[in-house]
Amino acid sequence: MDILSSLAHGFTVAIEPQHLFLVLIGCIIGTLIGALPGLGPVNGVALMIPLTFNFGLAPTAALILLVSIYYGCMYGGRISSILLNIPGDEPAMMTTLDGYPMALKGRGGEALGISAVASFVGATIATVGLTLFAPLLVGFAIRFGPAEYFALFLLAFATIGGVTSGSFTKSFIAACIGLLLGTVGIDPVSSVPRYTFGWYEIYSGIDFIVALVGLFAISECLFFLEDTRHGSKPRIQVGSAIPGMKSSLRCGPTIGRGSLIGFISGVLPGAGASLGSFLAYVLEKRWLGRKGDFGKGDPRGVAAPEAGNNAAAGGALIPMLSLGIPGSGTTAVLLAVLLTMNITPGPLLFEQQPDIVWGLVAALFIGNIMLLILNIPLVGLFARVLQAPPWFLMPMVVLVAFVGIYSLSNSAFDLYMMLAFGVLGYIMRKLEFPTVPVVLGLLLGGQMEFNLRRAMAISGGDWSILWSSGISIGIYAFAGILMIAGLVYGLLVNQRGKLR
């Protein structure tokens, strides 16, 4: 009853006119920012922080606005992923695999409708988990040390072949390229520059947002130029969003599984929405097997990652509020805001400042409903983006990409790096190499190396620390089962193909 009474008190805080207005404004701004390639929730929240201080917002109002932008960005990232094959941020990258093929088949409205419902369910389940099960889940997350995190990231790379429907060998090579690129920068232990060639701009590593925009946005524009020259650009027809609502009901089990996986990934500090989206997609593809048409426009391939990344966004708030440990890059920014306002997150926060905690939780419930109401009626408006002439749309994409990347650091070097990744993405796609594993390797490889070296430092070089806990053994066993199942499945498909 204490939780219910606290939540009821939170709703009295959230329904104040100023707070409701901030939730609405945050949802709209966040959706627009999330739809723009290269920005995403981290940059969207960071860009709005100065405004919260300039307008003199109280801590509760400021956090409600920023978290509403956070959730709105998670919703908005799917728009450009589905309509343009350009993810608005890294968690939305998995949505491109089936969302864009659906758009090519004239089912862009349906994909947007399904993704909106999946995002709503995933975010709502995460908010309920934040309300009811935070102590239990945080207690489990505390058990994860460097060795367990290394096993978790190894699980992600062990299932890398499940991301694409192409060659496992090419997917593995692409992931290795990403891992190699992830080693660029200052060594996390010895602080010695690695593979920087004297360029101080990459001492902190290659910005994965720059790589993301280059591999997807710029390479897509290069393909557009090539297709225009040969006159082979496909004409995309946009279907109705109403069938998307019906299909979303059939995607119920997928949404449920994706939400659970994403929530668990979000609760684990450092895993974040990217891993949640990735695992939700891969495990759903493994679960359905040949029953699905993943990579070719399967609605469940849209529902799974969208439910996963939005559930992870809510789950990431648990370690931030309860322990003061950011669960993702965006919650790290929110944690900095809390500390700037002289608010110390942790168990005492729930007792000493309940207005902030429970008002924020109640605002998340309200924001989810607002986002669903805003996104479903506007599906047709978003889908009409595809009807814009390509000669107008692609230059606008390039303009947004250049402005978005330059605004991150005001450095021309990042623009050159983005173009280099664009050329790399173009070459890889011409050779039929998937580009998604490159970004995943770049995104997760640094944390994987960091946790491995921390585990080695703790054990004094004893490798047995990597499999000394039951959690690590369970993760390794699960990864092995998935790899064996994938190899057996591939062999069966090849044999059936030869028999035919």
N, C-alpha and C positions, 0 to 999 in steps of 0.2 A: 504493500500500500504506500510505502514511502516513495517508491519510484513513481507511482501514478500521481500522488499528490504533488511531487516535485515537477512532473511533466505538466500537470494542470496549471501550476504556478508559472511555468515557462510559457504556456500559451497566453496567459494574461499579459506577459511581457511582450510576446511576439505580435499580438494583435493590436498593439498601440498603433495609431495612424502613421506615425513617422516610421516605425519599423516595417509595417506592411508596405509602405511606399518604397523603402530601401530594398526590401526583398524583390519587389516588382522591377525596380530599376536595375538591380544587380543581375536578375535573371535575363533581362533583355540585353544588357551590355555584355554579360558573359557569353550568351549565345552568339552574338555578333563577333566577339573576339575569338571564340573557339572555332568559328567557321573560317577565319582568316588563316591561311597557311603560314606556319612559322611562329605564331604567337603562343597560343595554348594557355592553360590555366596558370602556370607559373608566372609568365610574363603579364597575363591579364590582371592577376591579383597584384603583382608588383607595380604595374603602371597606375593602379588606382589607390595605392597606399598614400601618396602625397595628397590626394584629394581629401581623404578621410581626416588628415591632420589640418589641411587648409580650411575645411569647413567646420572644424572644431567638434566633430562627432564624439559622443560619449563612447567608452569602450564597447558596451553592448551593441550600440548602433553600428559602430565601425566594423565589428566582427560579423554582424549579420549581413552587412553590405558585401564584405569581402568573401564570405563563405557562399553567399548567393551567386556572386560572380564565379566562384570556383565551380559550383554545380552547373551553372549555365555554360561554362566553357566545356565541361564534360559532355553536355548535350550537344553543343554546337560543333564539336570536332567531327561529328559524323556527317555533316552537311556536305563539306567539300570532299570528304572521303568517298561518298556515294555519287555525287554529281560530277566531280572533276577528277576522281582517282588521285586526289592530293589530300592527305590527312591534315587536318587542322593542327593536331598535336600528335605526340608519339603513341599514346594509347589508342587513338583512332586509326592507327596504321593497319590493324588487323581487319577493320571494317571494309577496307578497300578490296580485300580479296574476293568477297562475294557481293558487296554493295555495288561496286562499279559494274561488274558483269550483269547485275540485275538492271542497272540503268541502261546498259547497252541493249538489253532486250526489251526496252520500253516499260520497265517496272521500277523506275526511279521513285515514283510516288509511293509505291508499295514498300520499297526498302526504307524510305524515310519514316513511314508510318510504323513499321515494325521496330525500327531502331528507337523511335520515341517511346513506344510502350515498353520495350526492353530496358531502356534507360530509366524510365519511371519506376519499374518494378525493382530493378537492381538497387537504385538509390534509396527507395523506400525500405527494402529489406535491410540495407546497411544502416539506415537511421534507426530502425527498430532494434537491430543488434547493438547499436551504440547506446540505446536507451536501456535495454534489458540485460545484455550479456557482457558488458564491458569488463567487469571484474574477472570473470572466468577467462575470457579471451586474452586479456592483458596478462594474466597469470601464466597462460600457455606461451605467449610471445616472449616472456622473460626467459624462458628456458632455451631460447635460440641464441647460441653463441656463434663465433666465427666459423667453426666447423659445420654447424647446421646450415648456416647461410650459404656456405660453399656448396653443400650438397643440394640445396634448393636451386641455386643457379645452374648447377650441373644437370639437374633434372630438366631445366628449361632448354639447355643445349642438347641434351640427349633426345629430346623430342622435336628437334629443329626440322626434321624431315616432314613432320606433320603440318607445318605451316603452309607449304605449297603442295600442289598436286603434280609437280614436275619431278625431275631426277633427284634422288636423295644425295647422290654424289655432288651435284651442282649446288644443292642447298648447303651441304657440309662445307664445300669450298667457299661459298659466299659467307657463311658464318665465320670461317677462319679469317677471311679478309677483315670482317668487322672486329674480331678479337685482336688482330694485329694492329688495326688502326686505334683500338682502345689502349694500346701500350704507349702511344705517343704522349709526351708530356713529362712532368716531374715524377720521378719514382716515388711512390707513396711511403717508402721506408728510408731509402738513402738520400732522398731529395736531390738526386742527380738527374739532369735533363736526359731524356731518351728520345732519339729519332726526331729531334726538333730542328736540326740543321741550322742552328743559330737564329731561328725565327722565334722571338720572345712571345709572339701572339699565340703560339700553341704550347707554351709552357704549362698551361693549365689543362691541356688536352684538347682534342677536337670537339667542338661544340656539337652535340648530337642534333640540335635543332637546325644548325647550318647543314649538316649532312642530310637530315630528313628532307628539308626543302629542296636541296640540290638533287637528291636521288629521285624524288617524286615530281616536284613541280617543274624544275628545269628540264629534266629528261623528258617529261610529258610534252613540254613545249617544243623540244627538239624533234620528237616524233611527229608533232603537229606540222612542223615545217616540212618534214620529209613527206608526210602523207599529202599535204597540200600540193607539193611539187608533182606527185604522181596521181593526184586526184582520187585517193583511196580512203579518205577520211569517212568513217561510217556515220550515217545519220542516226541520231539517237532520238527515239520516240519516248515520251513520258506518259506512263499509264496513270490510272486513277489511284488515289490513296485509299479508297474504300476497301478494295480487296486486301490491302495491307492490314487493316484492322481485323479482318477475318483470319488472315494467315497468322496474325500475332497470337490468336487463341490456340492455334495448332502448335505454335512454338512455345507453349507454356512450360513443358518439361525442360526444354533447352534453356529458357530464361531462368528457371529455378536453379538448375545446375550451375549455370554461368554466374548467377548472383552469389551462390554459396562459395564458389571458387574465388571469385573476385573479392568477396568480403574477407575471406581468410588471408588472401594475399595483401590486402590493404592493412589489416591489423598488424602484420609482421613488419616492423620498422625497416625501411629501406627497400622493401619489395615494390610497393606502389602499384599504380593502375596499369602500367605497361606490362608487368608480369602477370597481373590478373587478367588482362585482356588476352594476352598470349596463351596462357594456360587454359582459359575458358574455351578458346577456339580450338586449340589442339586436342584437348581431352574430349570435347564434344565430337570432333571429327573421328577420333578413335572409338568413341562410344557408339556412334551410329554406323561406322564402317561403310559398307557399300550401300547402305540405305540412303546415304546423303549424296549430294552432288556438289560437294564443297569445292570452292575455287572456280565454279562455273555459274554462280548465281543462285546458291541455295539460301532461302530466307533464314534458315537456322544459322548459317555462317555470318549473318548480320546480327541476329539476336544474341548469340553467345558472347562475342566480344563486347558488345554494347552493354549488356547486363553486367559482364565482368568488370569493365573499367569504371562504370558508375558505382557499382557496389564497392569496389576498391577505394574510390574517392571518399565514400562515407566511412569505410573501415579505417582509413588512414588517420581519421580524426581521433580515434580511440587512444593510441599511444601518445599523441600530442597532448590531449587534454588530461589524461590520467597519469602519464609518466614524464611529460615534457620531452618526449623523444619523437621527432618528426617521422611520420610513416611514409612521406613522399616529399618531392621537391616543393610542392605547393604548401604543404603543411609546415615545411621548414620556414617558408616566408611568413605564414600565419604565426608561427612560434616567435619569430623575430618581432612581429607586431605586438604580441602579448608582452614580451619582455620590454619593448620600448614604452609600453603603457604602464610599466611597473606591476604587471600581473604575472605571478609565478604559477605556471601550470603544474598540476599534480593532484594527489588525493585531497589536499586541503582546499583546492580550488572549488570542489563540489560543496564543501561545507561553508567556506568563508564568503564566496561570491556566487551563490546559486543563480542569481539573475542572469549572469553572463553565460553559465553553462547551460542551464535549462531553457533560457530564452533562445540560445543558439540552436539547441536541439529542436525546439518547437518551430523555429523559423525554417529549419531544414524540411520538416514535414510540409509546411505551407509552400515553401519554394518548389518542392517536387510537384505539387498539384498545379502551381502556376506554370511551371515549365511544360507540363503535359498539356494544359489548356492552351498555352501559346503555340506549342509546336504542332499539334494535330491540325488545327484550322489553317496554319500557315504552311502545311506540307505542299499544297499546290503552288504557293508563292515561291518556295524554295526550289521546287521542281522546274519552274519556268526559267531558272537560271540556265538550264541546258538548252533552252530555245534561243538564247542569245547567239548572234553570229560568232563563229569561232575566231574570225579575224579581229573581233572586238574583245572577246572573252580572254583569249590567251595573252594578249598584251597587258590586260588588266591583272591577270595572274602573275605575270613577270613583275609588274609594277609593285603589287602587294608584296611579293616575295622579296624584292630588293629593299623596299622601304622597311618591311618587317625585320629583315636580317640586319640592316644597317642601324636600326633603332636599338638593337640589343647592346651594341658596344661602340657604336659610332666609328667603326673601323672598316676601311676599304678592304683590308685583308680578308675579313669574313665573306665579303662579296666574291673575291677571287676563289676562296675555298668552296663557296656554294657552287660557283660555276664548274670547278674541278669535279665536285661530286656529281653535278649534272651530266658532265661528259662520261664519268665512270658509270653512272646509272644507264645512260644511253647505250654504251658499249655492252654492258652486261645484259640488258634487255634484248639487244640485237643477237647476242650469243645464247639467249634463252636461259640466262642465269637469273634466279630470283634476287630482288634487291632487298626484300624484307629481312632476311637473315643478316645482311650487312649491318643494318641499323640495330638489330637486336644484339649482335655481337659488340657493336660499339657502345650500346646503351648499358648492357649488363656485364660486359667483360671486365670493366674497371672495378666494379664492386666484387666480382668473382675473384679477381686477383688480390684485391685488398683483404678480403676475408681469408683467403688461403694463406697469405703471408702473416696475417695476425695469428692464425691458428698455429703456424709453424713457430712463430716467436713465442707463443705461450707454452708450447710443448718442448721448446728447445731443439726443434728439428725432427721430432718424432712424428712420422707420418701416420702412426696409428691413431692419433687424435681425430683424424678425419672420419673414422668409423668406430669411435669409442662410445658413442651414445646410441640409445635405441631410436631416437628421432632420425639421426643420420642414416642408420641401417635401414630404417623403414623407407626413407626417401630414395636411397640407392636401389633398394629392391623394387620399388615402384618404377624407377627409371629403367631398370633392367627389363622388367616385364613389358613396359611400353616399347622399348627398342626391339625386343625379341618378337613381340606381336607385330610390329611394323615390318620387320624383315620377313617374317612368315607370310604376312599378307602380301608383300611385294612379290615373293616367290610364287605364291598361288596365282596372282594376277598374271605374271609372266608365263607360267605354264599353261594357263587357260588361253592366253593369247596365242601361244605356239600351237596348241591343239586345234584352234580355229583356223 
